[in-house]
Amino acid sequence: MKAALSPFLNQEHESFRQQVRRFVERECTPNIDAWEAAGELPRELHRKAAEAGLIGVGFPASAGGIEVPDAFYQLIVLEELARTGAGGLIASLLSHGIASPPLVHAGTPEQQQKFLAPVLSGERIAALAITEPGGGSDVANLRTRARREGDHYVVDGQKTFITSGMRADFVTLAVRTGEPGLAGISLLVVEAGTPGFTRSKLEKMGWWCSDTATLYFDACRVPVANRIGPENAGFMAIMMNFNYERLMLAAQAWASAQLCYDESLAYARERQTFGKPLITRQVIRHKLVDMKSRIDAVKAQLDLLCWRVSQKQTPVADLCLLKNLATSTLEAVAGEAVQIFGGAGFLRGAKVERVFRETKVLSIGGGASEVMKDLAAKQLGY
């Protein structure tokens, strides 16, 4: 997959891209089918990715991260990992990208050394646990409760659809510590092995190599020292997380759509139909043109918003609109890619088949498309 030209990228970005691409070609592409079959990534991959400079990008150097001048470095990591055609690789290998930012923004130095540094070195795995079985995107009404008893919180409740939920050593958990609504939410770090904390694996349509779980908390005692930031002040950290997550989900959708286009173009040039290459058929050329026009439109908006976020702006409405544009584009492009491949696109082993199965998760995760529209409307004053 050739990276689209961008006025926001310089030689340092491209050098980093080559570094990431070498890692993906060496460590990921040859093994992705085995990881998909196994239903999880090997823990060793996290250590190798950290050594290659992927895990710590965008995190503070004081915790072992790699500080970068803009968010395009994170986008490059996503774009190159997407070359495998397996969205679960991105989701699980980079689950710390949504689990660990609250520690950066509101954690103490001691918490960062205990819970962040081991993750950035690839020695530990982090997951974010917000969604509940009855709540979905309705974060403000979460029901998992933590009541204070001395120097511990006692946690009761459930979380579901948790990426890296089975393997996670540290779980950044959203709990209710106060009144109903936005003002009563706190964030705790729950460590694997804590009594009362159990989990069960979920089987999914796609993202097979990303272990996904339901988490159970039954009188689970968590030290108050594991609370991130002040009590009842967790909602703002969650919202900051969502802005970044939506940008990254849009980037993943674009990169996956670009992969589908590249794969389709290559196949159309090779595939012979009635004695001629498939690409000589006008209907196929028109499909490819339509795919490219939609993909490039997403990329233009993605680059602009990545730049704005790098300038410390918080364009909430535009990020919601971008996520919807990128994910709807992926759904359309992946569908056309399978159509171009024909029967070959319906068989396991084709990248377009796997991407096609995985399109819906991006339209749901990080806020469903319908929620994104409503949030954008409110931000725009409708």
ZIJO-V662577 format. One record per pair of residues at least 4 apart in sequence whose ideal C-beta (glycine too) atoms are under 6 Angstrom apart, sorted by the first residue. I is the first residue (numbers start at 1). J is the second residue. Records with the same first field share a line. If there is no record, write none. Layout:
I=J + J
//
This chain:
1=83 + 258 + 259 + 262
4=299
6=303
8=72 + 303 + 307
9=13
13=72
16=76
17=76
20=77 + 80
21=80
22=26
23=27 + 52
24=28 + 80 + 83
25=29
27=48
28=32 + 84
29=84
31=35
32=84 + 86
35=41 + 209
36=208 + 209
39=208
40=211
41=45 + 92 + 209
45=49
46=122
47=122
49=54 + 55
50=55 + 121 + 122
54=77
55=120 + 122
56=65 + 66 + 120
57=66 + 68 + 73 + 74
58=68 + 74
59=65 + 120
60=65
61=65 + 67
63=112 + 116 + 117 + 120
64=117 + 120 + 121
65=120
68=73
70=310
71=306 + 309 + 310
72=306
75=251 + 306
78=90 + 251 + 252 + 255
79=255
81=89 + 90
82=255 + 256 + 259
84=89
85=259 + 351 + 354 + 355
87=207 + 358
88=92 + 207 + 208 + 209 + 210
89=93 + 209
90=94 + 252
91=163 + 207 + 210
92=164 + 210
95=99 + 127 + 163 + 164
96=100 + 119 + 126
98=128 + 241 + 245
99=126 + 127 + 128 + 172
100=116 + 119 + 126
101=241
102=106 + 172 + 187 + 228 + 237
103=107 + 111 + 112 + 115 + 116
105=237
106=228 + 229 + 237
107=111 + 112 + 228
111=115
112=116
113=117
115=170 + 189
118=123 + 124
119=124 + 126
124=169
125=164 + 167 + 168 + 169
126=170
127=162 + 164 + 165 + 168 + 171
128=172
129=159 + 162 + 171 + 173 + 215
130=174
131=160 + 161
132=142 + 159
133=158 + 160
135=142
137=367 + 368 + 371
140=181 + 182
142=174
143=157
144=157 + 175
145=156 + 176
146=153 + 155 + 175 + 177
147=154
148=153
149=154
151=224
152=221 + 223
153=222
154=219 + 221
155=175 + 217 + 220 + 222
156=217
157=217
158=216
159=215
160=214
162=213 + 215
163=210 + 212
164=168
165=199 + 212 + 213 + 215
166=199 + 201 + 211 + 213
167=211
169=192
170=189
171=190
172=189
173=188 + 190
174=185 + 187
175=186 + 188
176=184
177=186 + 231 + 232
178=184 + 232
179=184
182=235
183=232
184=232
185=234 + 235
186=227 + 231 + 232 + 234
187=228 + 234
188=222 + 226 + 227
189=226
190=194 + 197 + 222
194=220
196=218 + 219 + 220
197=217 + 220
198=216
199=213 + 215
200=214
201=213
202=212
204=212
205=357
206=357 + 358
207=358
222=226
229=233
241=245
243=319
245=366
246=319 + 323 + 366
247=309 + 319
249=323 + 362 + 366
250=302 + 322 + 323 + 326
253=326 + 327 + 330 + 362
254=298 + 299 + 302 + 326
256=330 + 355
257=295 + 329 + 330 + 333
258=295
260=333 + 334 + 337 + 352 + 355
261=291 + 295
263=351 + 352
264=337 + 340
265=288
267=271 + 341
268=278 + 279 + 284 + 340
269=277 + 279
271=278
273=278
276=280
278=284
279=284
287=336
291=333 + 336
294=329
298=302 + 325 + 326 + 329
301=322
305=318 + 322
308=313 + 315
315=319
316=379
317=376 + 379 + 380
320=372 + 375 + 376
321=376
322=326
323=372
324=328 + 369 + 372
327=362 + 363
329=333
330=334 + 359
331=359
334=355 + 356 + 359
337=352
338=345 + 352 + 356
341=345 + 352
344=350
345=350 + 352 + 353
361=365
363=369
364=368
367=371 + 372
377=382
//
